[in-house]
Amino acid sequence: MVSGDLSAVMAVQTEAYGDGFIEGVEVIAARLEAAPETAWVAEDGYGVCAYLVGYPSMEGRMTSLGGLFRVAPVADCLYLHDLAVSPRAAGRRVGPSLVRKALGFAQDARLKSSTLVSVQASRAFWLRQGFCVAMPDAEESAKLDSYPGDAVYMARRLGP
């Protein structure tokens, strides 16, 4: 992802997410600036059709909806904050492809895990990607309340 992708990323976000989940372009731009190496887009013949943004973090930490990324100076995990796929790309395995890209980055960086917050009934998708439900501490768990509906923290171990 580069700054020139932001308007297309916002369009995909609007197509993919329900009410209460839209994060402003200024938030996405600040996240891209904070962790450009962990922001990816997928393109088709019409342009950006999906994106995934995350950041190097510490296991057990998460970002509230609309919150800014706090990149850990010494990270042990890759936190995946936002995966969105345009309906026009549905069924083409674009989401899993972006997840594989991110997990490859995390493994190359020798991070021990990847974590995320599952929203909008996406738990089954994340389970298929090798993630399982995990329990952060009480302070971090309170951030789940910033997400509409059923939000659950998930983690996946990487490497041996």
Phi and psi in degrees as a GROMACS rama.xvg file:
@    title "Ramachandran Plot"
@    xaxis  label "Phi"
@    yaxis  label "Psi"
@TYPE xy
-129.694  166.298  VAL-2
-58.2638  -29.6765  SER-3
-66.4186  -13.7239  GLY-4
-86.7372  -9.84524  ASP-5
-58.7217  -41.419  LEU-6
-65.8812  -39.0736  SER-7
-67.9814  -38.0141  ALA-8
-61.7262  -42.5772  VAL-9
-63.6333  -37.9903  MET-10
-64.6542  -43.1617  ALA-11
-63.6168  -43.0998  VAL-12
-57.6197  -45.0176  GLN-13
-63.4445  -38.0789  THR-14
-71.0031  -34.494  GLU-15
-90.0942  -27.4575  ALA-16
-110.017  150.419  TYR-17
-84.9635  179.963  GLY-18
-54.88  140.328  ASP-19
90.1939  -8.02236  GLY-20
-106.092  -8.18667  PHE-21
-73.2963  126.533  ILE-22
-108.2  139.397  GLU-23
-66.5019  157.948  GLY-24
-60.2718  -33.3072  VAL-25
-65.8145  -33.8658  GLU-26
-68.6975  -46.0295  VAL-27
-63.0772  -41.4025  ILE-28
-62.7368  -42.04  ALA-29
-65.4678  -37.5403  ALA-30
-66.3578  -42.2538  ARG-31
-60.7495  -41.9284  LEU-32
-65.9666  -37.922  GLU-33
-70.2115  -34.9828  ALA-34
-146.003  66.0831  ALA-35
-64.4396  -26.4452  PRO-36
-75.174  -9.6837  GLU-37
-122.012  38.9282  THR-38
-131.486  118.839  ALA-39
-126.703  150.765  TRP-40
-125.08  155.91  VAL-41
-116.365  141.993  ALA-42
-124.45  149.394  GLU-43
-123.532  -164.754  ASP-44
-63.4222  -14.5816  GLY-45
-104.771  -1.43212  TYR-46
115.907  -154.225  GLY-47
-61.9919  125.956  VAL-48
-120.14  -6.45833  CYS-49
-165.697  159.631  ALA-50
-152.333  159.885  TYR-51
-142.389  127.404  LEU-52
-125.596  141.063  VAL-53
-154.155  -169.242  GLY-54
-163.423  152.774  TYR-55
-64.9489  129.998  PRO-56
-144.106  -168.184  SER-57
-113.159  136.589  MET-58
-54.6438  137.726  GLU-59
95.0984  -13.4142  GLY-60
-95.5077  150.824  ARG-61
-148.936  169.58  MET-62
-111.494  134.317  THR-63
-66.749  157.508  SER-64
-58.3921  127.253  LEU-65
82.1026  -2.57143  GLY-66
-79.4167  160.369  GLY-67
-88.7572  154.027  LEU-68
-73.9891  135.936  PHE-69
-113.587  89.9326  ARG-70
-66.491  126.627  VAL-71
-75.0606  131.363  ALA-72
-62.9034  -35.0765  PRO-73
-126.006  97.3037  VAL-74
-91.916  152.893  ALA-75
-123.056  -1.37579  ASP-76
-149.651  161.921  CYS-77
-107.062  113.977  LEU-78
-87.698  124.161  TYR-79
-98.5926  110.252  LEU-80
-90.4761  -35.8866  HIS-81
-150.825  114.264  ASP-82
-117.983  122.714  LEU-83
-135.132  136.771  ALA-84
-127.071  129.799  VAL-85
-64.6915  143.638  SER-86
-55.0466  -28.1997  PRO-87
-67.2722  -18.35  ARG-88
-101.256  2.92471  ALA-89
-57.4685  140.356  ALA-90
81.8858  0.954027  GLY-91
-101.774  7.49628  ARG-92
63.4555  28.8693  ARG-93
-68.3989  -42.7469  VAL-94
-58.6717  -54.5535  GLY-95
-58.3684  -33.9878  PRO-96
-64.2693  -43.4906  SER-97
-64.658  -39.3574  LEU-98
-62.6591  -44.5558  VAL-99
-59.2696  -41.0592  ARG-100
-59.5169  -47.329  LYS-101
-64.4647  -43.5962  ALA-102
-66.3651  -35.4196  LEU-103
-62.2284  -42.6946  GLY-104
-58.8903  -46.9189  PHE-105
-62.328  -42.1247  ALA-106
-66.0876  -42.7535  GLN-107
-61.3602  -32.5836  ASP-108
-82.8656  0.788528  ALA-109
61.5351  34.4393  ARG-110
-79.7175  146.843  LEU-111
-86.9393  -14.3904  LYS-112
-158.462  172.161  SER-113
-132.332  142.363  SER-114
-134.454  166.746  THR-115
-169.655  171.145  LEU-116
-113.345  120.992  VAL-117
-86.0536  130.113  SER-118
-133.026  172.363  VAL-119
50.0863  45.7418  GLN-120
58.0726  36.0431  ALA-121
-94.5683  3.89934  SER-122
-54.8174  -43.3042  ARG-123
-61.8181  -39.7766  ALA-124
-58.6137  -48.4542  PHE-125
-68.5136  -34.7666  TRP-126
-59.8552  -41.4788  LEU-127
-65.0062  -22.5717  ARG-128
-89.3219  5.28956  GLN-129
93.7478  7.33501  GLY-130
-87.6073  155.405  PHE-131
-136.557  159.589  CYS-132
-64.1527  135.847  VAL-133
-132.326  163.919  ALA-134
-119.652  107.283  MET-135
-76.3222  172.326  PRO-136
-68.5876  171.303  ASP-137
-60.4234  -40.7134  ALA-138
-62.9191  -44.7622  GLU-139
-71.1453  -37.9928  GLU-140
-58.2635  -31.6742  SER-141
-60.484  -25.9265  ALA-142
-67.4483  -22.4991  LYS-143
-61.8478  -26.5636  LEU-144
-67.556  -15.1524  ASP-145
-75.6484  -12.811  SER-146
-98.1913  134.706  TYR-147
-65.4196  147.276  PRO-148
73.7645  -154.869  GLY-149
-86.7065  106.19  ASP-150
-111.067  134.724  ALA-151
-135.311  137.529  VAL-152
-80.798  135.341  TYR-153
-134.846  155.077  MET-154
-142.702  156.432  ALA-155
-139.626  126.671  ARG-156
-73.0754  146.458  ARG-157
-119.827  147.828  LEU-158
69.3324  -164.562  GLY-159
